[in-house]
Amino acid sequence: MLVDVRTPGEYHSGHVKGAQPAPLGTTASQLSGLDRNAPVVLICKTGHRSQAAAWELIGMGFTSVHHLKGGMDTWKREQRAVDKP
């Protein structure tokens, strides 16, 4: 599951296709009913908020938690590099 922990405004300005919005501060409560063994990838702007959310989920017993290192900033930069001819 892809989870975007940015603010609603950031999410609506552009997000990874298929990512579910769960802003930091609400992430744990929104994901509390999920299978704690299911893989979760957290996304934010720079990687800091997603890393904080990852630690929170690990503390709740989630076992397969990852975050997008460098966040959307890095992802967008890499996408532009791939799209260049």
C-alpha atoms as an extended CHARMM CRD file, in Angstrom:
* protein
*
        85  EXT
         1         1  MET       CA              0.0000000000        0.0000000000        0.0000000000  PROA      1               0.0000000000
         2         2  LEU       CA              1.2670000000        3.4690000000       -0.9120000000  PROA      2               0.0000000000
         3         3  VAL       CA              0.4670000000        6.1230000000        1.6830000000  PROA      3               0.0000000000
         4         4  ASP       CA              1.0610000000        9.8520000000        1.1750000000  PROA      4               0.0000000000
         5         5  VAL       CA              1.5700000000       11.5700000000        4.5490000000  PROA      5               0.0000000000
         6         6  ARG       CA              1.7050000000       15.1420000000        3.1870000000  PROA      6               0.0000000000
         7         7  THR       CA             -0.9780000000       17.7480000000        3.8090000000  PROA      7               0.0000000000
         8         8  PRO       CA             -4.2020000000       17.5590000000        1.7770000000  PROA      8               0.0000000000
         9         9  GLY       CA             -3.0740000000       20.5630000000       -0.2950000000  PROA      9               0.0000000000
        10        10  GLU       CA              0.2630000000       18.9320000000       -1.1140000000  PROA      10              0.0000000000
        11        11  TYR       CA             -1.4790000000       15.6740000000       -2.0070000000  PROA      11              0.0000000000
        12        12  HSD       CA             -3.9390000000       17.4240000000       -4.3350000000  PROA      12              0.0000000000
        13        13  SER       CA             -1.1290000000       19.3380000000       -6.0500000000  PROA      13              0.0000000000
        14        14  GLY       CA              0.2030000000       15.9990000000       -7.3260000000  PROA      14              0.0000000000
        15        15  HSD       CA              0.8040000000       12.5260000000       -5.9690000000  PROA      15              0.0000000000
        16        16  VAL       CA              1.9900000000        9.0750000000       -6.9670000000  PROA      16              0.0000000000
        17        17  LYS       CA             -0.8150000000        7.2070000000       -8.7190000000  PROA      17              0.0000000000
        18        18  GLY       CA             -2.4930000000        4.8380000000       -6.2750000000  PROA      18              0.0000000000
        19        19  ALA       CA             -1.1790000000        6.5430000000       -3.1360000000  PROA      19              0.0000000000
        20        20  GLN       CA             -3.7460000000        6.9430000000       -0.3730000000  PROA      20              0.0000000000
        21        21  PRO       CA             -3.7480000000       10.2420000000        1.5430000000  PROA      21              0.0000000000
        22        22  ALA       CA             -3.1310000000        9.9610000000        5.3060000000  PROA      22              0.0000000000
        23        23  PRO       CA             -1.5300000000       13.2080000000        6.5490000000  PROA      23              0.0000000000
        24        24  LEU       CA              1.0790000000       12.9030000000        9.2840000000  PROA      24              0.0000000000
        25        25  GLY       CA             -0.7210000000       13.1040000000       12.5920000000  PROA      25              0.0000000000
        26        26  THR       CA             -3.6130000000       11.0190000000       11.2570000000  PROA      26              0.0000000000
        27        27  THR       CA             -1.5610000000        8.2700000000        9.6240000000  PROA      27              0.0000000000
        28        28  ALA       CA             -1.5900000000        5.8550000000       12.5660000000  PROA      28              0.0000000000
        29        29  SER       CA             -5.3230000000        6.1380000000       13.1490000000  PROA      29              0.0000000000
        30        30  GLN       CA             -6.1100000000        5.7750000000        9.4400000000  PROA      30              0.0000000000
        31        31  LEU       CA             -3.9560000000        2.6580000000        9.0950000000  PROA      31              0.0000000000
        32        32  SER       CA             -4.7240000000        1.0530000000       12.4690000000  PROA      32              0.0000000000
        33        33  GLY       CA             -7.2060000000       -1.4140000000       10.9620000000  PROA      33              0.0000000000
        34        34  LEU       CA             -4.8110000000       -2.7580000000        8.3230000000  PROA      34              0.0000000000
        35        35  ASP       CA             -2.9310000000       -6.0400000000        8.3480000000  PROA      35              0.0000000000
        36        36  ARG       CA              0.2720000000       -5.2040000000       10.2240000000  PROA      36              0.0000000000
        37        37  ASN       CA              2.2270000000       -7.6410000000        8.0220000000  PROA      37              0.0000000000
        38        38  ALA       CA              1.1470000000       -6.0150000000        4.7290000000  PROA      38              0.0000000000
        39        39  PRO       CA              3.8390000000       -3.8980000000        3.0520000000  PROA      39              0.0000000000
        40        40  VAL       CA              3.3980000000       -0.1410000000        3.4770000000  PROA      40              0.0000000000
        41        41  VAL       CA              5.4010000000        2.5190000000        1.6060000000  PROA      41              0.0000000000
        42        42  LEU       CA              5.1230000000        6.0430000000        3.0170000000  PROA      42              0.0000000000
        43        43  ILE       CA              5.6390000000        9.1590000000        0.8870000000  PROA      43              0.0000000000
        44        44  CYS       CA              6.1140000000       12.8500000000        1.7420000000  PROA      44              0.0000000000
        45        45  LYS       CA              7.8840000000       15.8560000000        0.2020000000  PROA      45              0.0000000000
        46        46  THR       CA             11.4740000000       15.2440000000        1.3750000000  PROA      46              0.0000000000
        47        47  GLY       CA             11.3890000000       11.9560000000        3.2930000000  PROA      47              0.0000000000
        48        48  HSD       CA             11.3760000000       13.3910000000        6.8180000000  PROA      48              0.0000000000
        49        49  ARG       CA              7.6440000000       13.1170000000        7.5490000000  PROA      49              0.0000000000
        50        50  SER       CA              7.4250000000        9.6790000000        5.9560000000  PROA      50              0.0000000000
        51        51  GLN       CA             10.3120000000        8.5010000000        8.1180000000  PROA      51              0.0000000000
        52        52  ALA       CA              8.5340000000        9.8060000000       11.2420000000  PROA      52              0.0000000000
        53        53  ALA       CA              5.3360000000        8.0360000000       10.1760000000  PROA      53              0.0000000000
        54        54  ALA       CA              7.3370000000        4.8370000000        9.5570000000  PROA      54              0.0000000000
        55        55  TRP       CA              8.6720000000        4.8510000000       13.1160000000  PROA      55              0.0000000000
        56        56  GLU       CA              5.1430000000        5.3970000000       14.4090000000  PROA      56              0.0000000000
        57        57  LEU       CA              3.7960000000        2.4210000000       12.4350000000  PROA      57              0.0000000000
        58        58  ILE       CA              6.6960000000        0.2070000000       13.4940000000  PROA      58              0.0000000000
        59        59  GLY       CA              5.8720000000        1.1360000000       17.0880000000  PROA      59              0.0000000000
        60        60  MET       CA              2.3130000000       -0.0540000000       16.4290000000  PROA      60              0.0000000000
        61        61  GLY       CA              3.5800000000       -3.4590000000       15.2960000000  PROA      61              0.0000000000
        62        62  PHE       CA              3.6900000000       -3.0280000000       11.5120000000  PROA      62              0.0000000000
        63        63  THR       CA              6.4270000000       -5.3150000000       10.1770000000  PROA      63              0.0000000000
        64        64  SER       CA              6.9450000000       -4.2410000000        6.5470000000  PROA      64              0.0000000000
        65        65  VAL       CA              7.2270000000       -0.4510000000        6.6130000000  PROA      65              0.0000000000
        66        66  HSD       CA              9.2590000000        1.5530000000        4.1160000000  PROA      66              0.0000000000
        67        67  HSD       CA              9.5020000000        5.1920000000        3.1030000000  PROA      67              0.0000000000
        68        68  LEU       CA             10.4630000000        6.8990000000       -0.1360000000  PROA      68              0.0000000000
        69        69  LYS       CA             13.9590000000        8.1950000000        0.5850000000  PROA      69              0.0000000000
        70        70  GLY       CA             14.1890000000       11.8090000000       -0.5700000000  PROA      70              0.0000000000
        71        71  GLY       CA             10.4090000000       11.9860000000       -0.9300000000  PROA      71              0.0000000000
        72        72  MET       CA              8.4760000000       13.4830000000       -3.8120000000  PROA      72              0.0000000000
        73        73  ASP       CA             11.2350000000       16.0150000000       -4.4760000000  PROA      73              0.0000000000
        74        74  THR       CA             13.6640000000       13.2270000000       -5.4200000000  PROA      74              0.0000000000
        75        75  TRP       CA             10.9950000000       11.2030000000       -7.2230000000  PROA      75              0.0000000000
        76        76  LYS       CA             10.0290000000       14.2040000000       -9.3890000000  PROA      76              0.0000000000
        77        77  ARG       CA             13.6780000000       14.9690000000      -10.1520000000  PROA      77              0.0000000000
        78        78  GLU       CA             14.2990000000       11.3720000000      -11.2190000000  PROA      78              0.0000000000
        79        79  GLN       CA             11.1150000000       11.3060000000      -13.3120000000  PROA      79              0.0000000000
        80        80  ARG       CA             12.2370000000       14.4360000000      -15.1960000000  PROA      80              0.0000000000
        81        81  ALA       CA             15.6270000000       12.8130000000      -15.8500000000  PROA      81              0.0000000000
        82        82  VAL       CA             13.9430000000        9.6920000000      -17.2570000000  PROA      82              0.0000000000
        83        83  ASP       CA             11.5850000000       11.7530000000      -19.4400000000  PROA      83              0.0000000000
        84        84  LYS       CA             14.4170000000       13.7180000000      -21.0900000000  PROA      84              0.0000000000
        85        85  PRO       CA             15.3260000000       12.4740000000      -24.5770000000  PROA      85              0.0000000000
